Amino acid sequence: MLAGLTFQSILATGSQELGDGKGPDGAGLFDLFFDNIDLPGFVDRPALLLLATKNVHLDMNFITINAPRTVTTQSYEQSKDQDWFVWRILPNPSDTWILQTHLIPSGKLGTTRNTIGIHTRNEQGRQARVRDAFSVARIFLMYHGSQ
């Protein structure tokens, strides 16, 4: 069986904002989840997560794959050594979209029902007080799929 590169769209158009005053009724949106991501023909090899970001001021925001919902109560320090942790969202304090590419090691993704999480934290990496406010767009997974 041959494996070729396959793209899966997560957020192909539009953007999402995270942070204080964002989300429904301005209540704040600090943890954004993209649920039920199926990867047809998935072959368990490393994959890439591609996303565009802007206005990322702090370096303690992070990405998860298939994390429990309790991640919303965890700090960067509590999360960074977990199996579901992918990497930090790289700072980009400008109003210009930049592309970020993050490696997802083998064993983190499955064929069905994957969840990608994007999490904003404060300058100490905690989920308290004023957290970073930034935008994400054009999120895609590039993975190995069977042909």
Contacts in CASP RR format, 6 or more apart in sequence:
PFRMAT RR
TARGET T0000
AUTHOR 0000-0000-0000
METHOD contacts of the structure
MODEL  1
MLAGLTFQSILATGSQELGDGKGPDGAGLFDLFFDNIDLPGFVDRPALLL
LATKNVHLDMNFITINAPRTVTTQSYEQSKDQDWFVWRILPNPSDTWILQ
THLIPSGKLGTTRNTIGIHTRNEQGRQARVRDAFSVARIFLMYHGSQ
1 43 0 8 1.000
1 146 0 8 1.000
1 147 0 8 1.000
2 146 0 8 1.000
2 147 0 8 1.000
3 43 0 8 1.000
3 45 0 8 1.000
3 144 0 8 1.000
3 145 0 8 1.000
3 146 0 8 1.000
3 147 0 8 1.000
4 144 0 8 1.000
4 145 0 8 1.000
4 146 0 8 1.000
4 147 0 8 1.000
5 142 0 8 1.000
5 143 0 8 1.000
5 144 0 8 1.000
5 145 0 8 1.000
6 39 0 8 1.000
6 40 0 8 1.000
6 41 0 8 1.000
6 142 0 8 1.000
6 143 0 8 1.000
6 144 0 8 1.000
6 145 0 8 1.000
7 140 0 8 1.000
7 141 0 8 1.000
7 142 0 8 1.000
8 37 0 8 1.000
8 38 0 8 1.000
8 39 0 8 1.000
8 140 0 8 1.000
8 141 0 8 1.000
8 142 0 8 1.000
8 143 0 8 1.000
9 139 0 8 1.000
9 140 0 8 1.000
10 34 0 8 1.000
10 37 0 8 1.000
10 116 0 8 1.000
10 139 0 8 1.000
10 140 0 8 1.000
10 141 0 8 1.000
11 34 0 8 1.000
11 51 0 8 1.000
11 136 0 8 1.000
11 137 0 8 1.000
11 138 0 8 1.000
11 139 0 8 1.000
12 138 0 8 1.000
12 140 0 8 1.000
13 138 0 8 1.000
14 137 0 8 1.000
14 138 0 8 1.000
15 52 0 8 1.000
15 135 0 8 1.000
15 136 0 8 1.000
15 137 0 8 1.000
16 29 0 8 1.000
16 32 0 8 1.000
16 118 0 8 1.000
16 135 0 8 1.000
16 136 0 8 1.000
16 137 0 8 1.000
17 23 0 8 1.000
17 29 0 8 1.000
17 133 0 8 1.000
17 134 0 8 1.000
17 135 0 8 1.000
18 29 0 8 1.000
18 30 0 8 1.000
18 31 0 8 1.000
18 32 0 8 1.000
18 118 0 8 1.000
18 120 0 8 1.000
18 132 0 8 1.000
18 133 0 8 1.000
18 134 0 8 1.000
18 135 0 8 1.000
18 136 0 8 1.000
19 28 0 8 1.000
19 29 0 8 1.000
19 30 0 8 1.000
19 120 0 8 1.000
19 131 0 8 1.000
19 132 0 8 1.000
19 133 0 8 1.000
19 134 0 8 1.000
20 28 0 8 1.000
20 130 0 8 1.000
20 131 0 8 1.000
20 133 0 8 1.000
21 27 0 8 1.000
21 28 0 8 1.000
21 29 0 8 1.000
21 133 0 8 1.000
22 28 0 8 1.000
22 29 0 8 1.000
22 133 0 8 1.000
23 29 0 8 1.000
30 72 0 8 1.000
30 119 0 8 1.000
30 120 0 8 1.000
30 121 0 8 1.000
30 127 0 8 1.000
30 131 0 8 1.000
31 71 0 8 1.000
31 72 0 8 1.000
31 117 0 8 1.000
31 118 0 8 1.000
31 119 0 8 1.000
31 120 0 8 1.000
32 117 0 8 1.000
32 118 0 8 1.000
32 119 0 8 1.000
32 136 0 8 1.000
33 69 0 8 1.000
33 115 0 8 1.000
33 116 0 8 1.000
33 117 0 8 1.000
34 115 0 8 1.000
34 116 0 8 1.000
34 117 0 8 1.000
34 139 0 8 1.000
35 113 0 8 1.000
35 115 0 8 1.000
36 112 0 8 1.000
36 113 0 8 1.000
36 114 0 8 1.000
36 115 0 8 1.000
37 113 0 8 1.000
37 114 0 8 1.000
37 115 0 8 1.000
37 116 0 8 1.000
37 141 0 8 1.000
38 111 0 8 1.000
38 112 0 8 1.000
38 113 0 8 1.000
38 114 0 8 1.000
39 109 0 8 1.000
39 110 0 8 1.000
39 111 0 8 1.000
39 112 0 8 1.000
39 114 0 8 1.000
39 141 0 8 1.000
39 143 0 8 1.000
39 145 0 8 1.000
40 111 0 8 1.000
40 145 0 8 1.000
41 111 0 8 1.000
41 145 0 8 1.000
41 146 0 8 1.000
42 109 0 8 1.000
42 110 0 8 1.000
42 111 0 8 1.000
42 143 0 8 1.000
42 144 0 8 1.000
42 145 0 8 1.000
42 146 0 8 1.000
43 143 0 8 1.000
43 144 0 8 1.000
43 145 0 8 1.000
43 146 0 8 1.000
44 106 0 8 1.000
44 107 0 8 1.000
44 109 0 8 1.000
44 110 0 8 1.000
45 106 0 8 1.000
45 143 0 8 1.000
45 144 0 8 1.000
46 103 0 8 1.000
46 104 0 8 1.000
46 105 0 8 1.000
46 106 0 8 1.000
47 103 0 8 1.000
47 104 0 8 1.000
47 108 0 8 1.000
47 109 0 8 1.000
47 141 0 8 1.000
47 142 0 8 1.000
47 143 0 8 1.000
47 144 0 8 1.000
48 101 0 8 1.000
48 102 0 8 1.000
48 103 0 8 1.000
48 104 0 8 1.000
48 141 0 8 1.000
48 142 0 8 1.000
48 143 0 8 1.000
49 63 0 8 1.000
49 86 0 8 1.000
49 101 0 8 1.000
49 102 0 8 1.000
49 104 0 8 1.000
49 116 0 8 1.000
49 139 0 8 1.000
49 140 0 8 1.000
49 141 0 8 1.000
50 99 0 8 1.000
50 100 0 8 1.000
50 101 0 8 1.000
50 102 0 8 1.000
50 138 0 8 1.000
50 139 0 8 1.000
50 140 0 8 1.000
50 141 0 8 1.000
50 142 0 8 1.000
51 99 0 8 1.000
51 100 0 8 1.000
51 102 0 8 1.000
51 118 0 8 1.000
51 136 0 8 1.000
51 137 0 8 1.000
51 138 0 8 1.000
51 139 0 8 1.000
51 140 0 8 1.000
52 97 0 8 1.000
52 98 0 8 1.000
52 99 0 8 1.000
52 100 0 8 1.000
52 136 0 8 1.000
52 137 0 8 1.000
52 138 0 8 1.000
52 139 0 8 1.000
53 89 0 8 1.000
53 90 0 8 1.000
53 92 0 8 1.000
53 97 0 8 1.000
53 98 0 8 1.000
53 100 0 8 1.000
53 134 0 8 1.000
53 135 0 8 1.000
53 136 0 8 1.000
53 137 0 8 1.000
54 92 0 8 1.000
54 94 0 8 1.000
54 95 0 8 1.000
54 96 0 8 1.000
54 97 0 8 1.000
54 98 0 8 1.000
54 134 0 8 1.000
54 135 0 8 1.000
55 92 0 8 1.000
55 93 0 8 1.000
55 94 0 8 1.000
55 95 0 8 1.000
55 133 0 8 1.000
55 134 0 8 1.000
55 135 0 8 1.000
56 89 0 8 1.000
56 90 0 8 1.000
56 91 0 8 1.000
56 92 0 8 1.000
56 93 0 8 1.000
56 132 0 8 1.000
56 134 0 8 1.000
57 91 0 8 1.000
57 93 0 8 1.000
57 132 0 8 1.000
57 134 0 8 1.000
58 91 0 8 1.000
58 121 0 8 1.000
58 122 0 8 1.000
58 123 0 8 1.000
58 125 0 8 1.000
58 132 0 8 1.000
59 88 0 8 1.000
59 90 0 8 1.000
59 91 0 8 1.000
60 76 0 8 1.000
60 88 0 8 1.000
60 121 0 8 1.000
60 122 0 8 1.000
60 123 0 8 1.000
60 124 0 8 1.000
60 125 0 8 1.000
60 132 0 8 1.000
61 76 0 8 1.000
61 88 0 8 1.000
61 89 0 8 1.000
61 118 0 8 1.000
61 119 0 8 1.000
61 120 0 8 1.000
61 121 0 8 1.000
61 132 0 8 1.000
61 134 0 8 1.000
62 76 0 8 1.000
62 79 0 8 1.000
62 80 0 8 1.000
62 85 0 8 1.000
62 86 0 8 1.000
62 87 0 8 1.000
62 88 0 8 1.000
62 89 0 8 1.000
62 119 0 8 1.000
62 121 0 8 1.000
63 85 0 8 1.000
63 86 0 8 1.000
63 87 0 8 1.000
63 88 0 8 1.000
63 89 0 8 1.000
63 102 0 8 1.000
63 116 0 8 1.000
63 117 0 8 1.000
63 118 0 8 1.000
63 119 0 8 1.000
64 71 0 8 1.000
64 79 0 8 1.000
64 82 0 8 1.000
64 84 0 8 1.000
64 85 0 8 1.000
64 86 0 8 1.000
64 115 0 8 1.000
64 116 0 8 1.000
64 117 0 8 1.000
64 119 0 8 1.000
65 84 0 8 1.000
65 86 0 8 1.000
65 104 0 8 1.000
65 108 0 8 1.000
65 109 0 8 1.000
65 114 0 8 1.000
65 115 0 8 1.000
65 116 0 8 1.000
65 117 0 8 1.000
66 84 0 8 1.000
66 108 0 8 1.000
66 109 0 8 1.000
66 110 0 8 1.000
66 114 0 8 1.000
66 115 0 8 1.000
67 79 0 8 1.000
67 82 0 8 1.000
67 84 0 8 1.000
67 85 0 8 1.000
67 115 0 8 1.000
67 117 0 8 1.000
68 84 0 8 1.000
71 79 0 8 1.000
71 84 0 8 1.000
71 117 0 8 1.000
71 119 0 8 1.000
72 119 0 8 1.000
72 127 0 8 1.000
73 127 0 8 1.000
74 127 0 8 1.000
75 121 0 8 1.000
75 124 0 8 1.000
75 125 0 8 1.000
75 126 0 8 1.000
75 127 0 8 1.000
76 88 0 8 1.000
76 121 0 8 1.000
76 125 0 8 1.000
76 126 0 8 1.000
77 125 0 8 1.000
79 85 0 8 1.000
79 119 0 8 1.000
83 108 0 8 1.000
84 108 0 8 1.000
86 102 0 8 1.000
86 104 0 8 1.000
86 108 0 8 1.000
87 102 0 8 1.000
87 103 0 8 1.000
89 100 0 8 1.000
89 118 0 8 1.000
89 134 0 8 1.000
90 100 0 8 1.000
92 98 0 8 1.000
92 100 0 8 1.000
92 134 0 8 1.000
97 137 0 8 1.000
97 138 0 8 1.000
99 138 0 8 1.000
104 141 0 8 1.000
109 141 0 8 1.000
109 143 0 8 1.000
116 139 0 8 1.000
116 141 0 8 1.000
118 136 0 8 1.000
120 131 0 8 1.000
120 132 0 8 1.000
120 133 0 8 1.000
120 134 0 8 1.000
121 127 0 8 1.000
121 131 0 8 1.000
121 132 0 8 1.000
122 128 0 8 1.000
122 129 0 8 1.000
122 130 0 8 1.000
122 131 0 8 1.000
122 132 0 8 1.000
123 132 0 8 1.000
END
